[in-house]
Amino acid sequence: MRRTVAKSHTKRCPSGKTRFRDHEAATRALRRTESSNRMVRPARAYECPRCKGWHLTSKAR
């Protein structure tokens, strides 16, 4: 049986980054990346001044 996953983003930002609708959705996505084998992992979520959505960044404050 295939499980349907609700998308937490509605569209992309003009910057090309994935846009999350709110801080909660971005934080959920951030937690999903904790077990990733990627070299660079997102560290936090931030509000974008361009699209007013939320993005993930690997930069510490």
C-alpha positions, -999 to 999 in steps of 0.1 A, spaced: 0 0 0 13 34 -9 12 62 17 4 97 6 25 124 21 12 160 23 35 185 7 47 211 32 56 237 5 33 253 -20 58 267 -45 94 278 -49 108 311 -39 123 334 -66 157 323 -52 149 287 -63 148 274 -27 120 252 -14 94 274 3 77 261 34 44 277 44 53 283 81 80 277 107 64 245 119 65 229 84 101 240 79 111 226 113 94 192 105 115 191 73 146 200 93 140 170 117 136 147 87 171 156 75 188 148 108 193 112 97 206 122 63 240 111 50 245 145 33 279 163 38 261 196 45 230 193 66 205 221 73 209 236 108 179 259 111 148 274 95 146 311 86 119 334 72 127 347 37 123 384 32 117 379 -6 88 354 -5 77 356 31 79 318 33 104 297 53 136 280 41 163 258 56 199 268 59 231 250 70 245 283 83 245 288 121 233 323 131 
